[in-house]
Amino acid sequence: MIEETGKAISEASVLRSASTLADRVGSSLPFTSDLHGTIHRWLIEEAYTLDEQRYEDWLDTLTDDIHYVMPVRVTTALGTPFSTSPGMAHWDENKYSLSRRVARFLTEHAWTEDPPSRLRHYVTNVRVFETDTPGEVLADSAVLLFRSRGDVNEPAIISAHREDVFRDVGGDYKLARRVIVVDESVLRTQNLAIFL
């Protein structure tokens, strides 16, 4: 099966606006490199931030031109040049739309998260690459989300591949693009009122 690159998925979105089109260059960096360690730690700290639902803090780690997209996964025949549905996404967002989702969590109208879900993000298989855009690096990772709500509903598990682009902003890295490709065509969760 052919996997589209995060750049191709992001570039095809009409909502992408002016976000980065950085793409990986060469082989992944050694795990012992300082840059790999920095990005790996960033991803682990983010996982704890999302688990604790500190979404306002999370927004501060994103660039103003972020593109955050999770295309709809499709099952296709061998040799088909795509594995996601062109033009369809569970999420296709920018900084403004993400901030509106976060603001809603702080109101009495966030019924999908009242009571809040119990979340656990597992991040592994991290690879870091240099890119063709100065000041930006790319990271691949595997993420597994465990989500439990209430006392009687079955927990939900979402497995996905993420391709992230990070930009050096004044000496700190911020997330400039996230493309999430889930491993199932049909998601088995009540809703998507969380972040991956």
Backbone as a ProteinNet text record, in pm:
[ID]
protein_1_A
[PRIMARY]
MIEETGKAISEASVLRSASTLADRVGSSLPFTSDLHGTIHRWLIEEAYTLDEQRYEDWLDTLTDDIHYVMPVRVTTALGTPFSTSPGMAHWDENKYSLSRRVARFLTEHAWTEDPPSRLRHYVTNVRVFETDTPGEVLADSAVLLFRSRGDVNEPAIISAHREDVFRDVGGDYKLARRVIVVDESVLRTQNLAIFL
[TERTIARY]
84	0	88.4	51.2	127.7	77	168.5	132.1	164.8	66.4	93.9	180.1	259.8	338.9	249.2	292.8	220	213.6	321.3	322.9	213.3	199.9	99.6	-41.6	-66.4	-199.4	-231.4	-134.8	-156.6	-175.7	-92.9	-98	-230.6	-294.5	-421.5	-540.2	-522	-631.9	-656.1	-783.2	-816.8	-804	-798.9	-790	-646.6	-550	-410.9	-360.8	-406.6	-363.7	-214.6	-140.4	1.5	93.9	46.6	131.1	245.1	338.6	460.2	435.8	521.7	521.9	653.5	715.9	843.2	827.2	932.2	934.5	1068.2	1068.8	1190.6	1300.3	1424.2	1541.7	1632.3	1667.9	1763.7	1709.3	1801.7	1767.3	1738.2	1674.6	1645.3	1774.6	1769.7	1885.8	1913	2038	2067.1	1989.6	1951.5	1879.3	1964	2093.5	2183.1	2201.6	2144.9	2164.3	2085.5	2139.8	2071.6	1934.6	1924.4	1797.1	1691.7	1730.6	1635.9	1587.3	1679.6	1642.3	1548.1	1573.7	1489.6	1347	1334.5	1201.7	1129.2	1202.4	1140.4	1084.4	1163	1114.7	992.7	992.7	879.2	752.1	762.1	645.4	596.2	688.4	648.3	583.2	641.8	581	441.8	426.4	295.3	194.7	236.8	145.9	91.2	178.2	131.1	39.1	69.8	-16.5	-155.5	-163.5	-293.5	-365.6	-291	-353.1	-417.3	-349.9	-399	-499.9	-526.3	-623.8	-594.3	-465.9	-423.6	-415.5	-531.3	-537.4	-491.7	-510.5	-460.9	-308.5	-245.2	-99.5	-55.8	-132.4	-100.1	-104.9	-205.6	-215.7	-90.5	-28.8	91.5	211.1	202.6	314.2	298.4	194.1	165.9	202.1	248.2	274.1	141.4	145.3	23.1	-32.3	54.1	9.7	-3.5	-24.9	-32.1	-141.8	-113.2	-215.5	-223.4	-343.3	-366.7	-473.8	-435.2	-528.1	-523.8	-642.2	-654.7	-749.2	-691.8	-776.4	-852.1	-958.2	-1037	-961.2	-939	-866.5	-961.2	-913	-992.8	-915	-988.3	-928	-930.9	-814	-804.5	-733.3	-744.4	-679.2	-528	-456.5	-311.3	-265.4	-172.4	-119.1	-191.3	-300.8	-371.2	-280.2	-269.4	-172.2	-215.9	-319.5	-360.2	-421.6	-416.3	-479.5	-574.4	-590.1	-685.6	-778.9	-895.1	-994.9	-965.6	-935.2	-903.7	-1017.9	-983.8	-1082.4	-1169.2	-1146.3	-1226.9	-1136.2	-1179.8	-1098	-1186.8	-1142.2	-1208.2	-1179.4	-1053.6	-1010.9	-933.2	-956.8	-877.2	-880.5	-779.5	-791.5	-668.3	-691.6	-583.5	-582.1	-498.1	-485.4	-617.1	-687	-812.6	-915.8	-936	-1037.8	-999.5	-870.5	-826.3	-852.9	-827.7	-850.3	-999	-1087.1	-1231.1	-1275	-1215.5	-1247.6	-1204.2	-1085.4	-1035.1	-1124.5	-1163.4	-1249.1	-1382	-1433.6	-1561	-1548.3	-1431.5	-1411.4	-1429.9	-1407.2	-1413.2	-1553.3	-1650.8	-1789	-1872.9	-1997.1	-2089.1	-2152.4	-2110.9	-2170.6	-2086.6	-1980.9	-1893.4	-1943.1	-2062.6	-2126.5	-2048	-1975.6	-1900.6	-1784.6	-1748.6	-1638.5	-1678.6	-1805.1	-1851.9	-1935	-1880.2	-1748	-1635.5	-1515.9	-1404.2	-1363.6	-1312.4	-1255.9	-1130.5	-1100.2	-969.5	-883.7	-772.4	-690.6	-551.3	-495.7	-355.3	-300.1	-208.1	-140.4	-8.7	10.3	137.4	206.4	327.3	400.9	528.5	550.6	667.4	714.5	821.1	875.5	907.7	965.9	995.4	1120.2	1105.4	1218.2	1217.8	1334.6	1346.2	1429.3	1385.3	1450.4	1477.7	1583.8	1601.3	1502.4	1473	1378.2	1441.6	1365.9	1409.7	1376.1	1331.3	1296.8	1383.9	1463.5	1550.5	1472	1526.1	1462.9	1349.9	1324.2	1216.5	1268.6	1216.5	1249.5	1119.8	1129.8	1011.9	1028.8	920.3	923.7	808	840.7	740.7	722.7	601.2	580.5	455.8	449.7	328.5	262.3	130.5	57.5	-57.8	-76.7	-189.5	-263.4	-390.5	-471.6	-569.3	-563.9	-664.5	-756.7	-886.9	-984.8	-1100	-1128	-1237.3	-1329.2	-1460.3	-1557.8	-1664.4	-1695.1	-1801.1	-1763.2	-1866.7	-1843.6	-1891.8	-1971.8	-2030.7	-1989	-1944.8	-1906.9	-1774.9	-1764.6	-1638.9	-1534.2	-1410.2	-1305.4	-1277.4	-1225.4	-1189.3	-1037.6	-988.4	-846.2	-830	-744.8	-714.8	-565	-529.6	-389.4	-365.6	-253	-229.1	-80.2	-50.9	81.4	70	169.3	171.4	298	281.4	396.3	387.2	484.8	484.3	600.5	575.2	682.7	695.1	818.2	848.1	932	901.9	975.8	1046.7	1170.6	1247.3	1196.1	1135.7	1081.8	1154.1	1252.1	1326.1	1397.1	1444.1	1516.9	1431.2	1299	1207.9	1137.5	1113.6	1041	891.3	819	673.7	622.1	505.1	443.6	382.7	428.5	382.7	289.4	296.6	204.7	194.1	72.9	51.9	-44.7	0.3	-84.8	-97.9	-221.1	-251.2	-321.3	-263.9	-325.9	-360.1	-489.8	-534.1	-522	-518.1	-498.9	-629	-742.7	-872.3	-951.6	-1032	-1119.7	-1241.9	-1288.4	-1404.1	-1357.2	-1367.9	-1324.3	-1427.2	-1378.1	-1466.7	-1463.7	-1498.9	-1505.2	-1632.3	-1686.4	-1815	-1807.9	-1695.3	-1678.8	-1530	-1496.7	-1357.2	-1335.9	-1386.8	-1373.8	-1245.8	-1140.1	-1008.9	-904.3	-777.6	-671.4	-574.1	-519.8	-422.4	-282.8
-118.5	0	124.6	222	345.5	446.1	504.5	607.2	744.4	832.5	968.9	1037.1	1132.5	1208.4	1311.1	1353.5	1459	1585.3	1614.5	1733	1723.7	1608.2	1592.9	1605.1	1545.3	1552.5	1696.6	1764	1903	1993.9	1974.1	2060.3	2048.8	1931.4	1909.6	1974.7	2017	2075.5	2220.4	2254.1	2393.3	2482.1	2421	2497.4	2517.5	2466.8	2472	2614.2	2704.8	2844.3	2853.7	2923.7	2949.4	2867.5	2756.1	2676.4	2611.1	2556.5	2503.5	2387.4	2379.7	2265.7	2189.7	2198	2129	1979.2	1918.9	1774.8	1720	1594.2	1531.6	1524.8	1528.4	1516.2	1410	1309.8	1210.1	1112.1	1043.3	942.5	1008.3	931.4	983.9	1007.2	1103.4	1136.8	1025.8	1010	910.4	941.6	837.3	855.6	930.1	928.8	995.5	1143.2	1191.3	1331.9	1422.5	1540.4	1636.6	1673.9	1689.8	1730.2	1621.2	1495.6	1386.8	1390.1	1406.7	1411.6	1526.5	1641.9	1760.1	1737	1684.9	1663.6	1549.8	1444.6	1332.2	1380	1458.9	1511.8	1601.7	1683.9	1770.2	1685.7	1575	1489.7	1424.4	1383.6	1321.8	1425.5	1545.4	1651.3	1686.6	1689.4	1716.9	1609.5	1482.7	1373.5	1394.7	1433.4	1458.7	1580.8	1682.8	1801.7	1765.9	1682.7	1641.4	1547.4	1456.3	1366.6	1445.6	1551.8	1634.9	1739.5	1740.9	1830.3	1976.4	2009.6	2149.2	2208.7	2224.2	2259.4	2402.2	2492.2	2628.6	2629.6	2550.5	2537.8	2475.1	2376.2	2308.7	2406.6	2493	2591.7	2678.5	2706.8	2790.5	2722.2	2590.1	2517.3	2505.8	2570.3	2563.9	2695.5	2688.1	2810.6	2874.5	3002.3	3072.1	3022.1	2963.3	2916.1	2763.9	2701.4	2555.3	2500.2	2385.6	2307	2173.2	2139.5	2020.3	1939.4	1826.1	1754.4	1604.3	1543.9	1399	1353.2	1309.6	1267.2	1138.9	1115.1	992.5	879.5	771.3	655.6	570.4	518.3	430.8	302.9	196.8	69.4	61.1	46.2	48.7	-75.9	-96.6	-211	-191.9	-302.2	-300.5	-214.5	-124.7	-39.7	91.8	113	240.8	349.2	464.9	565.8	650.2	609.2	684.5	588.1	626.1	545.1	629.9	756.1	844.9	901	944	993.5	1138.8	1165.7	1303.5	1399.7	1507.3	1610.1	1582.3	1469.6	1438.2	1425.2	1481.9	1475.6	1476.8	1406	1415.1	1552.7	1596.5	1729.4	1792.1	1918	1996.9	2138.8	2169.6	2288.3	2377.5	2501.9	2599.5	2646.5	2742.5	2787.7	2845.5	2919.8	2979.6	2872.8	2774.8	2673.2	2587.1	2558	2483.8	2564.2	2695.1	2779.1	2786.9	2782.5	2784.3	2654.1	2543.1	2415.2	2416.7	2470.2	2478.5	2570.5	2684.9	2779.1	2713.2	2629.2	2561.7	2467.4	2403.7	2315.9	2390.1	2520.3	2599.2	2651.6	2614.1	2657.8	2542.5	2571.5	2466.9	2391	2422.7	2360.9	2247.5	2209.1	2102.7	1967.5	1928.4	1807.5	1681.2	1681.4	1561.4	1534.9	1635.2	1619	1659.2	1634.3	1661.5	1541.9	1454.1	1463.3	1440.1	1487.5	1474.2	1328.7	1302.6	1171	1150	1024.2	987	946.6	1016.4	999.1	949.6	871.8	834	824.3	914.8	913.9	838.7	737.4	664.1	702.3	753.8	798.2	715.5	656.5	571.3	577.1	501.8	489.9	627.2	713.2	849.5	850.2	910.6	934.5	1083.6	1143.8	1286.5	1302.8	1394.3	1419.2	1567.9	1599.5	1735.6	1756.4	1883.8	1913.5	2006.4	2031	2122	2267.4	2294.2	2429.8	2468.9	2574	2615.1	2641.7	2594.1	2618.1	2523.2	2424.9	2329.9	2186.7	2102.2	1960	1881.2	1755.7	1670.6	1549.5	1505.6	1386.2	1294.2	1167.1	1060.6	1002.4	963.8	890.9	805.4	705.2	624.9	668.3	684.3	726.1	629.9	595.9	513.9	591.8	616.6	689.5	593.6	588.3	516.6	621.9	603.7	702.3	631	671.9	614	726.1	704.6	804.5	737.6	798.3	746.8	615	539.8	415.6	291.6	308.2	190.7	175.2	281.3	272.3	198.9	126.6	60.8	167.9	146.6	244	239.7	348.2	357.4	360.9	298.3	299.2	344.9	443.1	492.3	478.8	411	394.5	475	546.1	631.8	655.9	697.6	748	900.1	968.7	1115.2	1159.2	1259.2	1326.4	1473.2	1517.7	1652.8	1733.6	1860.5	1954.1	2053.1	2070	2162.6	2277.4	2398.1	2517.7	2577.8	2615.2	2684.1	2827.8	2862.3	2997	3054.2	3136.9	3200.3	3102.1	2991.1	2892.4	2781	2790.7	2684.1	2627.2	2496.9	2436.1	2441.6	2478.1	2479.4	2393.1	2334.7	2249	2334.2	2311.9	2391.1	2313.1	2181.1	2098.1	1961.4	1910.9	1773.4	1705.1	1593.7	1509.3	1375.4	1339.3	1217.2	1119.9	1002.1	899.4	781.7	765	659	523.3	418.6	283.7	209.9	275.1	215.5	305.1	242.8	320.6	370.5	293.6	330.9	348.2	467.6	494	442.5	376.6	316.6	399.7	525.1	614.3	695.4	740.3	810.8	942.6	1009.6	1138.7	1170	1281.4	1322.4	1456.4	1468.8	1593.1	1594.7	1541	1536.4	1566.4	1568.5	1591.1	1473.9	1443.5	1333.9	1388.5
0	0	0	-77.4	-89	13.3	87.7	185.6	128.2	126.9	85	189.7	147	243.5	311.4	430.3	499.1	416	344.1	259	154.2	88.2	-17.5	38.2	154.4	215.1	253.9	315.7	357	236.4	135.6	16.9	-56.1	-51.1	-121	-50.7	73.5	150.3	109.5	91.7	59.7	182.9	301.6	425	472	396.9	440	452.9	370.9	371.9	343	427.7	400	489	541.3	630.3	553.5	627	569.2	472.4	372.5	280.7	291.8	408.5	430	407.9	353	331.6	379.1	417.3	470.2	366.6	416.1	330.6	392	313.3	358	459.4	525.3	624.7	759.2	846.2	979.8	1056.1	1146.7	1228.4	1329.9	1371.8	1475.6	1603.5	1674.3	1799.8	1902.5	1885.1	1980	1949	1837.3	1802	1896.4	1921.6	2009.2	1955.1	1822.6	1763.1	1780.9	1762.4	1785.6	1930.9	2024.1	2165.2	2197	2137.3	2160.8	2111.1	1989.1	1931.2	2002.4	2035.5	2107.1	2241	2311.6	2440.3	2419.4	2315.9	2284.5	2271.9	2197.7	2175.4	2304.4	2390.2	2516.9	2608.8	2615.2	2697.3	2645	2512.1	2454.4	2494.8	2494	2531.3	2672	2765.1	2901.8	2907.1	2830	2825.9	2777	2671.5	2618.3	2714.5	2778.1	2876.1	2989.8	3031.5	3142.1	3095.2	2965	2902.5	2931	2929	2943	2802.2	2740	2598.9	2569.7	2662.9	2640.2	2636.7	2724.3	2719.9	2588.6	2541.5	2415	2298.1	2296.6	2187.4	2178.7	2292.2	2293.9	2228.7	2207.3	2144.7	1993.6	1938.8	1795.5	1728.4	1604	1529	1489	1456.4	1417	1284.2	1198.8	1067.3	1062.8	1176.7	1181.2	1091	1031.8	963	1035	1085.1	1166.5	1093.8	1036.6	949.5	976.9	977.7	988	877	763.5	652.2	683.7	609.4	623.6	555.1	626.6	574.4	490.4	378.5	294	266.6	239.2	201.9	50.3	-9.1	-155	-206	-335.1	-398.8	-400.3	-406.1	-412.5	-529.9	-504.6	-610.8	-628.5	-556	-562.8	-504.7	-572.3	-527.7	-408.8	-336.2	-218.1	-117.5	10.9	115.8	200.5	161.9	227.4	121.7	165.4	71.8	35.2	-90.8	-130.1	-97.7	-28.6	2.9	123.9	192.1	309.9	431.2	543.2	664.2	787.9	890.4	1020.8	1081.3	1067.6	1110.5	996.7	972.9	878.3	935	1017.5	1101.1	1096.7	1137.7	1153	1298.9	1329.1	1468.6	1520.6	1437.5	1481.4	1517	1428.8	1455.7	1575.9	1591.8	1710	1837.8	1831.3	1950.2	1984.2	1884.6	1910.6	1976	1934.7	1998.9	2145.2	2170.2	2306.9	2390.2	2335	2408	2445.2	2359.2	2387.4	2506.6	2521.9	2637.3	2769.2	2767.6	2889.8	2920.1	2837.4	2859.2	2913	2946.3	2992.3	2875.9	2752.5	2634.1	2576.5	2643.2	2592.7	2643.1	2598.2	2650.7	2618.5	2508	2471.7	2567.1	2646.5	2740.9	2883.1	2917.2	3053	3099.2	3180.1	3243.9	3143.1	3176.7	3083.2	3061.6	2942.6	2913.4	2995.2	3019.9	3075.4	2956.6	2937.7	2817.2	2851.9	2760.5	2770.4	2628.1	2597.4	2467.8	2480.8	2398.6	2393.1	2262.4	2272.5	2154.1	2143.1	2026.2	2007.6	1862.2	1833.2	1696.7	1636.4	1716.9	1672.5	1583.5	1466.9	1376.7	1341.4	1338.6	1309.1	1182.1	1095.1	967.3	949.9	881.5	832.7	719.3	687.9	579.6	477.3	371.7	266.4	298.2	420.6	463	581.4	568.6	680	807.9	921.1	1050.2	1083.8	996.9	1021.9	1016.6	1103.8	1105.7	1103.1	1060.7	1047.5	1137.6	1198.9	1283.4	1248.1	1234.2	1224.6	1363.4	1397.5	1522.5	1510.1	1596.1	1610.4	1739.6	1734.8	1854.3	1877.9	2003.7	2044.7	2152.9	2130.8	2227.6	2294.3	2426.6	2505.9	2564.1	2544.6	2592.1	2661.2	2783.1	2860.2	2905.7	2889.3	2932.8	3017.3	3129.6	3214.1	3279.2	3321.9	3394.7	3320.6	3216.4	3150.7	3004.4	2940	2798.5	2782.3	2671.6	2638.8	2608	2648.6	2612.6	2463.6	2412.5	2270.9	2257.8	2153.3	2123.7	1979.7	1958.9	1824.4	1801.7	1694.4	1655.3	1528.5	1523.4	1407.2	1385.3	1264	1227.5	1223	1278	1270.5	1199.2	1115.6	1056.2	1095.2	1172.9	1227.6	1171.7	1147.8	1112.8	1228.2	1274.9	1383.1	1330.5	1379	1338.1	1458.8	1437.3	1541.2	1548.9	1661.9	1683.8	1805.4	1781.1	1889.4	1980.5	1925	2004.3	2061.3	2046.7	2089.3	1967.3	1969.2	1857	1881.3	1774.3	1778.1	1663.4	1685.4	1585	1474.2	1350.6	1236.4	1143.5	1148.9	1068.8	1134	1142.9	1189.4	1094.1	1038.8	955	1026.9	1058	1132.7	1039.1	1021.2	937.7	1028.2	1054.3	1144.6	1076.4	1158	1105.7	1079.3	1101.4	1073	979.2	894.8	807.4	882.8	979.9	1060.4	1204.3	1257	1393.6	1492.9	1596.9	1697.3	1824.8	1810.8	1926.2	1914.6	2027.2	2027.2	1952.3	1961.1	1895.7	1890	1828.2	1816.5	1885.8	2004.4	2080.2	2161.6	2105.2	2171.2	2062.9	2100.9	2004.1	2005.4	1889.2	1878.4	1859.2
[MASK]
++++++++++++++++++++++++++++++++++++++++++++++++++++++++++++++++++++++++++++++++++++++++++++++++++++++++++++++++++++++++++++++++++++++++++++++++++++++++++++++++++++++++++++++++++++++++++++++++++++

